[in-house]
Amino acid sequence: MNTENLVFDSNGLIPAIVQQFDTKEVLMLAWMNAESVELTLSSKTTWFWSRSRKELWNKGATSGNFQSVKAIYYDCDQDCLLVQVDSPGVACHTGERSCFYRQL
């Protein structure tokens, strides 16, 4: 897959669903720009674009909870990513394993 074929939104972003590779647990949803996609591919750890801080961030750089990338898939419209990782620690900034810990 050539990353040039990915479809980014008008802000240059693409949503990335992060999933534990072996259990298929959904850990988080974050946003990537072209640079964070390239950094993720080259470093094999997840990089995202912070919409609030307007900067790149490497998941785990401050918390120590790095996510080791196992595979990256894109959907049929090429406008969403599924990033399968090995995430031995928590994924959510609240300290929860997954950002999806509350049920409606």
Gaussian input, Z-matrix of N, CA and C with variables (Angstrom, degrees):
# hf/3-21g

backbone

0 1
 N
 C     1     B1
 C     2     B2     1     A1
 N     3     B3     2     A2     1     D1
 C     4     B4     3     A3     2     D2
 C     5     B5     4     A4     3     D3
 N     6     B6     5     A5     4     D4
 C     7     B7     6     A6     5     D5
 C     8     B8     7     A7     6     D6
 N     9     B9     8     A8     7     D7
 C    10    B10     9     A9     8     D8
 C    11    B11    10    A10     9     D9
 N    12    B12    11    A11    10    D10
 C    13    B13    12    A12    11    D11
 C    14    B14    13    A13    12    D12
 N    15    B15    14    A14    13    D13
 C    16    B16    15    A15    14    D14
 C    17    B17    16    A16    15    D15
 N    18    B18    17    A17    16    D16
 C    19    B19    18    A18    17    D17
 C    20    B20    19    A19    18    D18
 N    21    B21    20    A20    19    D19
 C    22    B22    21    A21    20    D20
 C    23    B23    22    A22    21    D21
 N    24    B24    23    A23    22    D22
 C    25    B25    24    A24    23    D23
 C    26    B26    25    A25    24    D24
 N    27    B27    26    A26    25    D25
 C    28    B28    27    A27    26    D26
 C    29    B29    28    A28    27    D27
 N    30    B30    29    A29    28    D28
 C    31    B31    30    A30    29    D29
 C    32    B32    31    A31    30    D30
 N    33    B33    32    A32    31    D31
 C    34    B34    33    A33    32    D32
 C    35    B35    34    A34    33    D33
 N    36    B36    35    A35    34    D34
 C    37    B37    36    A36    35    D35
 C    38    B38    37    A37    36    D36
 N    39    B39    38    A38    37    D37
 C    40    B40    39    A39    38    D38
 C    41    B41    40    A40    39    D39
 N    42    B42    41    A41    40    D40
 C    43    B43    42    A42    41    D41
 C    44    B44    43    A43    42    D42
 N    45    B45    44    A44    43    D43
 C    46    B46    45    A45    44    D44
 C    47    B47    46    A46    45    D45
 N    48    B48    47    A47    46    D46
 C    49    B49    48    A48    47    D47
 C    50    B50    49    A49    48    D48
 N    51    B51    50    A50    49    D49
 C    52    B52    51    A51    50    D50
 C    53    B53    52    A52    51    D51
 N    54    B54    53    A53    52    D52
 C    55    B55    54    A54    53    D53
 C    56    B56    55    A55    54    D54
 N    57    B57    56    A56    55    D55
 C    58    B58    57    A57    56    D56
 C    59    B59    58    A58    57    D57
 N    60    B60    59    A59    58    D58
 C    61    B61    60    A60    59    D59
 C    62    B62    61    A61    60    D60
 N    63    B63    62    A62    61    D61
 C    64    B64    63    A63    62    D62
 C    65    B65    64    A64    63    D63
 N    66    B66    65    A65    64    D64
 C    67    B67    66    A66    65    D65
 C    68    B68    67    A67    66    D66
 N    69    B69    68    A68    67    D67
 C    70    B70    69    A69    68    D68
 C    71    B71    70    A70    69    D69
 N    72    B72    71    A71    70    D70
 C    73    B73    72    A72    71    D71
 C    74    B74    73    A73    72    D72
 N    75    B75    74    A74    73    D73
 C    76    B76    75    A75    74    D74
 C    77    B77    76    A76    75    D75
 N    78    B78    77    A77    76    D76
 C    79    B79    78    A78    77    D77
 C    80    B80    79    A79    78    D78
 N    81    B81    80    A80    79    D79
 C    82    B82    81    A81    80    D80
 C    83    B83    82    A82    81    D81
 N    84    B84    83    A83    82    D82
 C    85    B85    84    A84    83    D83
 C    86    B86    85    A85    84    D84
 N    87    B87    86    A86    85    D85
 C    88    B88    87    A87    86    D86
 C    89    B89    88    A88    87    D87
 N    90    B90    89    A89    88    D88
 C    91    B91    90    A90    89    D89
 C    92    B92    91    A91    90    D90
 N    93    B93    92    A92    91    D91
 C    94    B94    93    A93    92    D92
 C    95    B95    94    A94    93    D93
 N    96    B96    95    A95    94    D94
 C    97    B97    96    A96    95    D95
 C    98    B98    97    A97    96    D96
 N    99    B99    98    A98    97    D97
 C   100   B100    99    A99    98    D98
 C   101   B101   100   A100    99    D99
 N   102   B102   101   A101   100   D100
 C   103   B103   102   A102   101   D101
 C   104   B104   103   A103   102   D102
 N   105   B105   104   A104   103   D103
 C   106   B106   105   A105   104   D104
 C   107   B107   106   A106   105   D105
 N   108   B108   107   A107   106   D106
 C   109   B109   108   A108   107   D107
 C   110   B110   109   A109   108   D108
 N   111   B111   110   A110   109   D109
 C   112   B112   111   A111   110   D110
 C   113   B113   112   A112   111   D111
 N   114   B114   113   A113   112   D112
 C   115   B115   114   A114   113   D113
 C   116   B116   115   A115   114   D114
 N   117   B117   116   A116   115   D115
 C   118   B118   117   A117   116   D116
 C   119   B119   118   A118   117   D117
 N   120   B120   119   A119   118   D118
 C   121   B121   120   A120   119   D119
 C   122   B122   121   A121   120   D120
 N   123   B123   122   A122   121   D121
 C   124   B124   123   A123   122   D122
 C   125   B125   124   A124   123   D123
 N   126   B126   125   A125   124   D124
 C   127   B127   126   A126   125   D125
 C   128   B128   127   A127   126   D126
 N   129   B129   128   A128   127   D127
 C   130   B130   129   A129   128   D128
 C   131   B131   130   A130   129   D129
 N   132   B132   131   A131   130   D130
 C   133   B133   132   A132   131   D131
 C   134   B134   133   A133   132   D132
 N   135   B135   134   A134   133   D133
 C   136   B136   135   A135   134   D134
 C   137   B137   136   A136   135   D135
 N   138   B138   137   A137   136   D136
 C   139   B139   138   A138   137   D137
 C   140   B140   139   A139   138   D138
 N   141   B141   140   A140   139   D139
 C   142   B142   141   A141   140   D140
 C   143   B143   142   A142   141   D141
 N   144   B144   143   A143   142   D142
 C   145   B145   144   A144   143   D143
 C   146   B146   145   A145   144   D144
 N   147   B147   146   A146   145   D145
 C   148   B148   147   A147   146   D146
 C   149   B149   148   A148   147   D147
 N   150   B150   149   A149   148   D148
 C   151   B151   150   A150   149   D149
 C   152   B152   151   A151   150   D150
 N   153   B153   152   A152   151   D151
 C   154   B154   153   A153   152   D152
 C   155   B155   154   A154   153   D153
 N   156   B156   155   A155   154   D154
 C   157   B157   156   A156   155   D155
 C   158   B158   157   A157   156   D156
 N   159   B159   158   A158   157   D157
 C   160   B160   159   A159   158   D158
 C   161   B161   160   A160   159   D159
 N   162   B162   161   A161   160   D160
 C   163   B163   162   A162   161   D161
 C   164   B164   163   A163   162   D162
 N   165   B165   164   A164   163   D163
 C   166   B166   165   A165   164   D164
 C   167   B167   166   A166   165   D165
 N   168   B168   167   A167   166   D166
 C   169   B169   168   A168   167   D167
 C   170   B170   169   A169   168   D168
 N   171   B171   170   A170   169   D169
 C   172   B172   171   A171   170   D170
 C   173   B173   172   A172   171   D171
 N   174   B174   173   A173   172   D172
 C   175   B175   174   A174   173   D173
 C   176   B176   175   A175   174   D174
 N   177   B177   176   A176   175   D175
 C   178   B178   177   A177   176   D176
 C   179   B179   178   A178   177   D177
 N   180   B180   179   A179   178   D178
 C   181   B181   180   A180   179   D179
 C   182   B182   181   A181   180   D180
 N   183   B183   182   A182   181   D181
 C   184   B184   183   A183   182   D182
 C   185   B185   184   A184   183   D183
 N   186   B186   185   A185   184   D184
 C   187   B187   186   A186   185   D185
 C   188   B188   187   A187   186   D186
 N   189   B189   188   A188   187   D187
 C   190   B190   189   A189   188   D188
 C   191   B191   190   A190   189   D189
 N   192   B192   191   A191   190   D190
 C   193   B193   192   A192   191   D191
 C   194   B194   193   A193   192   D192
 N   195   B195   194   A194   193   D193
 C   196   B196   195   A195   194   D194
 C   197   B197   196   A196   195   D195
 N   198   B198   197   A197   196   D196
 C   199   B199   198   A198   197   D197
 C   200   B200   199   A199   198   D198
 N   201   B201   200   A200   199   D199
 C   202   B202   201   A201   200   D200
 C   203   B203   202   A202   201   D201
 N   204   B204   203   A203   202   D202
 C   205   B205   204   A204   203   D203
 C   206   B206   205   A205   204   D204
 N   207   B207   206   A206   205   D205
 C   208   B208   207   A207   206   D206
 C   209   B209   208   A208   207   D207
 N   210   B210   209   A209   208   D208
 C   211   B211   210   A210   209   D209
 C   212   B212   211   A211   210   D210
 N   213   B213   212   A212   211   D211
 C   214   B214   213   A213   212   D212
 C   215   B215   214   A214   213   D213
 N   216   B216   215   A215   214   D214
 C   217   B217   216   A216   215   D215
 C   218   B218   217   A217   216   D216
 N   219   B219   218   A218   217   D217
 C   220   B220   219   A219   218   D218
 C   221   B221   220   A220   219   D219
 N   222   B222   221   A221   220   D220
 C   223   B223   222   A222   221   D221
 C   224   B224   223   A223   222   D222
 N   225   B225   224   A224   223   D223
 C   226   B226   225   A225   224   D224
 C   227   B227   226   A226   225   D225
 N   228   B228   227   A227   226   D226
 C   229   B229   228   A228   227   D227
 C   230   B230   229   A229   228   D228
 N   231   B231   230   A230   229   D229
 C   232   B232   231   A231   230   D230
 C   233   B233   232   A232   231   D231
 N   234   B234   233   A233   232   D232
 C   235   B235   234   A234   233   D233
 C   236   B236   235   A235   234   D234
 N   237   B237   236   A236   235   D235
 C   238   B238   237   A237   236   D236
 C   239   B239   238   A238   237   D237
 N   240   B240   239   A239   238   D238
 C   241   B241   240   A240   239   D239
 C   242   B242   241   A241   240   D240
 N   243   B243   242   A242   241   D241
 C   244   B244   243   A243   242   D242
 C   245   B245   244   A244   243   D243
 N   246   B246   245   A245   244   D244
 C   247   B247   246   A246   245   D245
 C   248   B248   247   A247   246   D246
 N   249   B249   248   A248   247   D247
 C   250   B250   249   A249   248   D248
 C   251   B251   250   A250   249   D249
 N   252   B252   251   A251   250   D250
 C   253   B253   252   A252   251   D251
 C   254   B254   253   A253   252   D252
 N   255   B255   254   A254   253   D253
 C   256   B256   255   A255   254   D254
 C   257   B257   256   A256   255   D255
 N   258   B258   257   A257   256   D256
 C   259   B259   258   A258   257   D257
 C   260   B260   259   A259   258   D258
 N   261   B261   260   A260   259   D259
 C   262   B262   261   A261   260   D260
 C   263   B263   262   A262   261   D261
 N   264   B264   263   A263   262   D262
 C   265   B265   264   A264   263   D263
 C   266   B266   265   A265   264   D264
 N   267   B267   266   A266   265   D265
 C   268   B268   267   A267   266   D266
 C   269   B269   268   A268   267   D267
 N   270   B270   269   A269   268   D268
 C   271   B271   270   A270   269   D269
 C   272   B272   271   A271   270   D270
 N   273   B273   272   A272   271   D271
 C   274   B274   273   A273   272   D272
 C   275   B275   274   A274   273   D273
 N   276   B276   275   A275   274   D274
 C   277   B277   276   A276   275   D275
 C   278   B278   277   A277   276   D276
 N   279   B279   278   A278   277   D277
 C   280   B280   279   A279   278   D278
 C   281   B281   280   A280   279   D279
 N   282   B282   281   A281   280   D280
 C   283   B283   282   A282   281   D281
 C   284   B284   283   A283   282   D282
 N   285   B285   284   A284   283   D283
 C   286   B286   285   A285   284   D284
 C   287   B287   286   A286   285   D285
 N   288   B288   287   A287   286   D286
 C   289   B289   288   A288   287   D287
 C   290   B290   289   A289   288   D288
 N   291   B291   290   A290   289   D289
 C   292   B292   291   A291   290   D290
 C   293   B293   292   A292   291   D291
 N   294   B294   293   A293   292   D292
 C   295   B295   294   A294   293   D293
 C   296   B296   295   A295   294   D294
 N   297   B297   296   A296   295   D295
 C   298   B298   297   A297   296   D296
 C   299   B299   298   A298   297   D297
 N   300   B300   299   A299   298   D298
 C   301   B301   300   A300   299   D299
 C   302   B302   301   A301   300   D300
 N   303   B303   302   A302   301   D301
 C   304   B304   303   A303   302   D302
 C   305   B305   304   A304   303   D303
 N   306   B306   305   A305   304   D304
 C   307   B307   306   A306   305   D305
 C   308   B308   307   A307   306   D306
 N   309   B309   308   A308   307   D307
 C   310   B310   309   A309   308   D308
 C   311   B311   310   A310   309   D309

   B1=1.4584
   B2=1.5137
   B3=1.2755
   B4=1.4511
   B5=1.5255
   B6=1.3128
   B7=1.4719
   B8=1.5252
   B9=1.3199
   B10=1.4639
   B11=1.5244
   B12=1.3299
   B13=1.4576
   B14=1.5310
   B15=1.3293
   B16=1.4548
   B17=1.5225
   B18=1.3310
   B19=1.4607
   B20=1.5281
   B21=1.3235
   B22=1.4597
   B23=1.5242
   B24=1.3335
   B25=1.4620
   B26=1.5315
   B27=1.3156
   B28=1.4667
   B29=1.5222
   B30=1.3343
   B31=1.4675
   B32=1.5258
   B33=1.3306
   B34=1.4599
   B35=1.5150
   B36=1.3420
   B37=1.4661
   B38=1.5211
   B39=1.3328
   B40=1.4598
   B41=1.5272
   B42=1.3586
   B43=1.4686
   B44=1.5218
   B45=1.3202
   B46=1.4608
   B47=1.5246
   B48=1.3161
   B49=1.4614
   B50=1.5192
   B51=1.3334
   B52=1.4627
   B53=1.5282
   B54=1.3292
   B55=1.4588
   B56=1.5226
   B57=1.3342
   B58=1.4575
   B59=1.5281
   B60=1.3277
   B61=1.4695
   B62=1.5204
   B63=1.3276
   B64=1.4620
   B65=1.5234
   B66=1.3266
   B67=1.4688
   B68=1.5261
   B69=1.3343
   B70=1.4736
   B71=1.5301
   B72=1.3164
   B73=1.4635
   B74=1.5318
   B75=1.3382
   B76=1.4585
   B77=1.5243
   B78=1.3233
   B79=1.4557
   B80=1.5190
   B81=1.3095
   B82=1.4522
   B83=1.5191
   B84=1.3157
   B85=1.4481
   B86=1.5151
   B87=1.3083
   B88=1.4570
   B89=1.5238
   B90=1.3002
   B91=1.4600
   B92=1.5208
   B93=1.3137
   B94=1.4606
   B95=1.5204
   B96=1.3257
   B97=1.4589
   B98=1.5328
   B99=1.3164
   B100=1.4634
   B101=1.5228
   B102=1.3289
   B103=1.4674
   B104=1.5226
   B105=1.3238
   B106=1.4687
   B107=1.5236
   B108=1.3360
   B109=1.4730
   B110=1.5255
   B111=1.3243
   B112=1.4693
   B113=1.5287
   B114=1.3340
   B115=1.4682
   B116=1.5249
   B117=1.3218
   B118=1.4657
   B119=1.5199
   B120=1.3293
   B121=1.4658
   B122=1.5289
   B123=1.3129
   B124=1.4693
   B125=1.5275
   B126=1.3289
   B127=1.4698
   B128=1.5229
   B129=1.3262
   B130=1.4733
   B131=1.5249
   B132=1.3304
   B133=1.4717
   B134=1.5241
   B135=1.3331
   B136=1.4577
   B137=1.5288
   B138=1.3187
   B139=1.4624
   B140=1.5195
   B141=1.3278
   B142=1.4580
   B143=1.5180
   B144=1.3262
   B145=1.4579
   B146=1.5195
   B147=1.3173
   B148=1.4624
   B149=1.5210
   B150=1.3374
   B151=1.4593
   B152=1.5161
   B153=1.3318
   B154=1.4717
   B155=1.5278
   B156=1.3348
   B157=1.4754
   B158=1.5280
   B159=1.3388
   B160=1.4628
   B161=1.5336
   B162=1.3455
   B163=1.4625
   B164=1.5183
   B165=1.3220
   B166=1.4591
   B167=1.5176
   B168=1.3210
   B169=1.4570
   B170=1.5172
   B171=1.3225
   B172=1.4601
   B173=1.5259
   B174=1.3356
   B175=1.4620
   B176=1.5213
   B177=1.3189
   B178=1.4518
   B179=1.5176
   B180=1.3228
   B181=1.4711
   B182=1.5232
   B183=1.3379
   B184=1.4680
   B185=1.5231
   B186=1.3279
   B187=1.4679
   B188=1.5240
   B189=1.3227
   B190=1.4596
   B191=1.5147
   B192=1.3412
   B193=1.4638
   B194=1.5275
   B195=1.3327
   B196=1.4583
   B197=1.5201
   B198=1.3171
   B199=1.4543
   B200=1.5260
   B201=1.3161
   B202=1.4587
   B203=1.5285
   B204=1.3152
   B205=1.4595
   B206=1.5246
   B207=1.3275
   B208=1.4565
   B209=1.5265
   B210=1.3441
   B211=1.4683
   B212=1.5269
   B213=1.3294
   B214=1.4597
   B215=1.5199
   B216=1.3251
   B217=1.4564
   B218=1.5203
   B219=1.3188
   B220=1.4563
   B221=1.5177
   B222=1.3205
   B223=1.4594
   B224=1.5275
   B225=1.3341
   B226=1.4633
   B227=1.5255
   B228=1.3200
   B229=1.4653
   B230=1.5279
   B231=1.3187
   B232=1.4632
   B233=1.5276
   B234=1.3565
   B235=1.4646
   B236=1.5278
   B237=1.3287
   B238=1.4663
   B239=1.5288
   B240=1.3274
   B241=1.4666
   B242=1.5119
   B243=1.3133
   B244=1.4581
   B245=1.5185
   B246=1.3238
   B247=1.4607
   B248=1.5207
   B249=1.3077
   B250=1.4562
   B251=1.5206
   B252=1.3347
   B253=1.4644
   B254=1.5229
   B255=1.3204
   B256=1.4596
   B257=1.5158
   B258=1.3226
   B259=1.4586
   B260=1.5286
   B261=1.3321
   B262=1.4673
   B263=1.5298
   B264=1.3177
   B265=1.4605
   B266=1.5143
   B267=1.3319
   B268=1.4599
   B269=1.5299
   B270=1.3211
   B271=1.4639
   B272=1.5226
   B273=1.3232
   B274=1.4606
   B275=1.5301
   B276=1.3264
   B277=1.4655
   B278=1.5340
   B279=1.3560
   B280=1.4705
   B281=1.5271
   B282=1.3295
   B283=1.4587
   B284=1.5181
   B285=1.3271
   B286=1.4663
   B287=1.5291
   B288=1.3050
   B289=1.4615
   B290=1.5272
   B291=1.3372
   B292=1.4545
   B293=1.5179
   B294=1.3129
   B295=1.4645
   B296=1.5323
   B297=1.3319
   B298=1.4551
   B299=1.5311
   B300=1.3251
   B301=1.4619
   B302=1.5234
   B303=1.3459
   B304=1.4657
   B305=1.5181
   B306=1.3200
   B307=1.4584
   B308=1.5283
   B309=1.3323
   B310=1.4727
   B311=1.5016
   A1=109.03
   A2=115.39
   A3=121.57
   A4=107.43
   A5=117.74
   A6=120.44
   A7=111.56
   A8=117.54
   A9=120.55
   A10=111.32
   A11=117.72
   A12=121.77
   A13=113.07
   A14=117.49
   A15=119.90
   A16=110.00
   A17=115.14
   A18=120.83
   A19=108.20
   A20=115.30
   A21=122.12
   A22=108.69
   A23=117.13
   A24=120.30
   A25=110.81
   A26=116.94
   A27=121.26
   A28=112.98
   A29=117.07
   A30=121.91
   A31=112.08
   A32=116.80
   A33=121.20
   A34=113.05
   A35=117.03
   A36=121.55
   A37=111.30
   A38=113.90
   A39=122.37
   A40=107.05
   A41=117.91
   A42=118.79
   A43=111.18
   A44=114.99
   A45=121.52
   A46=109.04
   A47=115.72
   A48=121.98
   A49=106.25
   A50=116.27
   A51=120.92
   A52=108.21
   A53=116.11
   A54=123.18
   A55=110.09
   A56=116.30
   A57=120.96
   A58=107.66
   A59=117.34
   A60=121.62
   A61=114.39
   A62=118.60
   A63=119.31
   A64=113.74
   A65=117.67
   A66=120.27
   A67=112.30
   A68=116.76
   A69=123.73
   A70=112.32
   A71=118.07
   A72=122.16
   A73=109.33
   A74=116.39
   A75=120.65
   A76=107.75
   A77=115.94
   A78=120.99
   A79=113.31
   A80=117.16
   A81=119.76
   A82=110.90
   A83=115.19
   A84=123.34
   A85=106.24
   A86=117.15
   A87=121.57
   A88=108.03
   A89=116.24
   A90=122.04
   A91=109.93
   A92=115.34
   A93=121.45
   A94=108.92
   A95=115.19
   A96=120.30
   A97=106.24
   A98=117.45
   A99=119.66
   A100=111.67
   A101=116.74
   A102=120.05
   A103=111.54
   A104=117.74
   A105=119.13
   A106=111.55
   A107=117.24
   A108=119.93
   A109=109.40
   A110=116.40
   A111=120.63
   A112=111.34
   A113=117.54
   A114=120.83
   A115=111.30
   A116=116.51
   A117=121.11
   A118=110.47
   A119=116.33
   A120=120.23
   A121=111.82
   A122=117.23
   A123=120.00
   A124=113.13
   A125=117.82
   A126=120.42
   A127=113.43
   A128=116.34
   A129=122.50
   A130=112.59
   A131=116.37
   A132=122.72
   A133=106.56
   A134=117.31
   A135=119.84
   A136=112.34
   A137=113.77
   A138=124.18
   A139=107.39
   A140=115.77
   A141=121.07
   A142=110.17
   A143=114.69
   A144=121.53
   A145=107.89
   A146=116.26
   A147=121.17
   A148=108.81
   A149=116.05
   A150=119.97
   A151=111.55
   A152=117.70
   A153=119.97
   A154=112.33
   A155=116.74
   A156=120.21
   A157=112.40
   A158=115.18
   A159=121.27
   A160=111.63
   A161=114.10
   A162=119.99
   A163=110.39
   A164=115.83
   A165=122.20
   A166=109.85
   A167=116.48
   A168=120.07
   A169=110.48
   A170=113.11
   A171=122.24
   A172=106.70
   A173=116.95
   A174=121.20
   A175=109.01
   A176=115.74
   A177=121.71
   A178=114.07
   A179=117.85
   A180=120.69
   A181=112.00
   A182=117.59
   A183=119.47
   A184=111.84
   A185=118.15
   A186=121.49
   A187=113.44
   A188=116.43
   A189=120.39
   A190=113.27
   A191=117.37
   A192=122.14
   A193=110.59
   A194=115.72
   A195=121.08
   A196=110.62
   A197=115.73
   A198=122.68
   A199=108.10
   A200=115.58
   A201=121.62
   A202=108.91
   A203=116.97
   A204=121.82
   A205=110.55
   A206=115.49
   A207=122.82
   A208=111.94
   A209=116.44
   A210=120.75
   A211=108.79
   A212=114.84
   A213=120.34
   A214=107.76
   A215=115.33
   A216=122.41
   A217=108.57
   A218=116.59
   A219=120.87
   A220=108.11
   A221=116.24
   A222=119.79
   A223=111.72
   A224=115.80
   A225=122.18
   A226=113.19
   A227=117.74
   A228=121.42
   A229=112.24
   A230=116.03
   A231=123.34
   A232=112.76
   A233=116.27
   A234=119.83
   A235=113.63
   A236=115.98
   A237=121.49
   A238=108.20
   A239=115.40
   A240=120.98
   A241=111.03
   A242=115.79
   A243=123.79
   A244=105.53
   A245=115.83
   A246=121.46
   A247=107.92
   A248=116.88
   A249=121.35
   A250=108.49
   A251=114.92
   A252=121.07
   A253=110.58
   A254=114.48
   A255=121.08
   A256=104.90
   A257=115.41
   A258=121.78
   A259=108.23
   A260=117.38
   A261=119.74
   A262=114.17
   A263=117.17
   A264=120.95
   A265=111.81
   A266=115.09
   A267=120.66
   A268=109.36
   A269=116.14
   A270=120.46
   A271=111.86
   A272=117.62
   A273=121.65
   A274=111.63
   A275=115.52
   A276=120.11
   A277=112.56
   A278=116.98
   A279=120.94
   A280=112.02
   A281=115.96
   A282=120.40
   A283=113.21
   A284=116.93
   A285=121.28
   A286=109.42
   A287=115.79
   A288=121.70
   A289=111.16
   A290=116.57
   A291=123.27
   A292=109.01
   A293=117.11
   A294=120.98
   A295=110.55
   A296=116.83
   A297=122.15
   A298=110.56
   A299=116.05
   A300=120.82
   A301=113.07
   A302=117.99
   A303=121.46
   A304=110.04
   A305=116.32
   A306=121.29
   A307=109.57
   A308=116.34
   A309=120.92
   A310=109.80
   D1=125.63
   D2=173.19
   D3=-86.48
   D4=123.42
   D5=-176.65
   D6=-64.03
   D7=-16.60
   D8=176.31
   D9=-65.18
   D10=-19.89
   D11=179.59
   D12=-83.84
   D13=-9.75
   D14=177.80
   D15=-67.66
   D16=147.56
   D17=-179.51
   D18=-103.60
   D19=111.34
   D20=178.14
   D21=-95.55
   D22=152.06
   D23=179.51
   D24=-74.57
   D25=-175.32
   D26=-176.33
   D27=-65.08
   D28=-16.79
   D29=176.00
   D30=-94.96
   D31=4.85
   D32=179.93
   D33=78.18
   D34=25.14
   D35=-175.84
   D36=-119.34
   D37=156.30
   D38=175.39
   D39=-136.46
   D40=134.70
   D41=178.00
   D42=-70.95
   D43=144.53
   D44=179.49
   D45=-129.30
   D46=114.83
   D47=175.06
   D48=-86.60
   D49=127.11
   D50=-178.40
   D51=-105.94
   D52=127.11
   D53=-173.12
   D54=-130.96
   D55=136.51
   D56=173.00
   D57=-64.48
   D58=124.52
   D59=-169.65
   D60=-62.83
   D61=-36.19
   D62=-173.67
   D63=-91.30
   D64=-34.67
   D65=-177.96
   D66=-96.27
   D67=-14.17
   D68=-177.31
   D69=69.14
   D70=13.11
   D71=176.83
   D72=-64.94
   D73=130.34
   D74=175.99
   D75=-79.55
   D76=122.79
   D77=-175.07
   D78=-97.28
   D79=-41.69
   D80=-175.57
   D81=-166.32
   D82=166.69
   D83=170.26
   D84=-123.31
   D85=130.80
   D86=178.95
   D87=-141.11
   D88=177.73
   D89=-177.77
   D90=-116.81
   D91=141.76
   D92=177.32
   D93=-123.62
   D94=147.92
   D95=167.68
   D96=-109.73
   D97=-179.60
   D98=-176.83
   D99=-59.09
   D100=-39.23
   D101=-179.09
   D102=-66.48
   D103=-41.86
   D104=-179.46
   D105=-69.12
   D106=-31.88
   D107=174.24
   D108=-62.75
   D109=-47.78
   D110=179.97
   D111=-62.72
   D112=-42.45
   D113=178.15
   D114=-63.16
   D115=-39.38
   D116=178.28
   D117=-63.56
   D118=-44.74
   D119=179.31
   D120=-63.92
   D121=-40.48
   D122=-175.96
   D123=-79.98
   D124=-34.47
   D125=-176.58
   D126=-92.60
   D127=-18.12
   D128=-176.09
   D129=63.42
   D130=20.48
   D131=168.57
   D132=-125.92
   D133=157.37
   D134=-174.69
   D135=-79.05
   D136=134.56
   D137=174.23
   D138=-124.43
   D139=139.36
   D140=-178.17
   D141=-133.97
   D142=170.03
   D143=173.30
   D144=-108.26
   D145=123.07
   D146=177.42
   D147=-83.98
   D148=115.38
   D149=179.11
   D150=-69.53
   D151=-32.29
   D152=-179.13
   D153=-77.78
   D154=-41.13
   D155=-178.58
   D156=-90.55
   D157=-12.99
   D158=-178.83
   D159=55.40
   D160=51.09
   D161=178.67
   D162=-154.24
   D163=159.41
   D164=174.57
   D165=-72.78
   D166=146.68
   D167=172.03
   D168=-143.70
   D169=139.70
   D170=179.07
   D171=-96.94
   D172=114.00
   D173=-178.16
   D174=-57.41
   D175=122.69
   D176=178.69
   D177=102.46
   D178=-11.07
   D179=-176.93
   D180=-60.47
   D181=-35.70
   D182=178.55
   D183=-101.17
   D184=-32.39
   D185=-176.24
   D186=-88.99
   D187=-22.13
   D188=-173.88
   D189=85.55
   D190=-2.57
   D191=-178.67
   D192=-92.62
   D193=66.66
   D194=-179.73
   D195=-68.38
   D196=150.46
   D197=176.08
   D198=-112.25
   D199=117.95
   D200=178.75
   D201=-86.37
   D202=119.39
   D203=-174.87
   D204=-76.43
   D205=128.06
   D206=177.17
   D207=-101.63
   D208=-37.83
   D209=-179.75
   D210=-163.80
   D211=152.93
   D212=174.39
   D213=-129.31
   D214=127.15
   D215=177.92
   D216=-115.64
   D217=155.79
   D218=173.96
   D219=-125.48
   D220=153.64
   D221=-176.11
   D222=-82.06
   D223=177.97
   D224=-174.45
   D225=-62.45
   D226=-27.76
   D227=178.43
   D228=-91.83
   D229=-3.57
   D230=179.43
   D231=62.38
   D232=25.84
   D233=-178.02
   D234=-120.38
   D235=17.75
   D236=176.81
   D237=-154.37
   D238=141.89
   D239=-179.45
   D240=-112.87
   D241=147.47
   D242=169.58
   D243=-117.04
   D244=114.11
   D245=-177.28
   D246=-106.66
   D247=110.72
   D248=178.17
   D249=-90.55
   D250=128.21
   D251=-173.21
   D252=-133.62
   D253=164.59
   D254=163.29
   D255=-104.08
   D256=111.87
   D257=-177.19
   D258=-119.28
   D259=89.80
   D260=-175.85
   D261=-68.54
   D262=-22.53
   D263=-179.40
   D264=-106.10
   D265=-163.90
   D266=178.70
   D267=-74.55
   D268=152.24
   D269=178.75
   D270=-105.70
   D271=-25.66
   D272=-174.30
   D273=-90.67
   D274=143.05
   D275=179.00
   D276=-65.91
   D277=-13.27
   D278=178.03
   D279=-81.87
   D280=-8.56
   D281=-176.71
   D282=98.02
   D283=-1.51
   D284=177.36
   D285=-80.47
   D286=154.06
   D287=177.69
   D288=-59.57
   D289=-45.35
   D290=-179.73
   D291=-123.05
   D292=150.99
   D293=173.93
   D294=-71.02
   D295=-15.85
   D296=-177.77
   D297=-101.26
   D298=64.13
   D299=-177.38
   D300=-105.10
   D301=-1.73
   D302=179.54
   D303=-113.11
   D304=140.46
   D305=-178.79
   D306=-113.65
   D307=138.68
   D308=174.86
   D309=-73.41

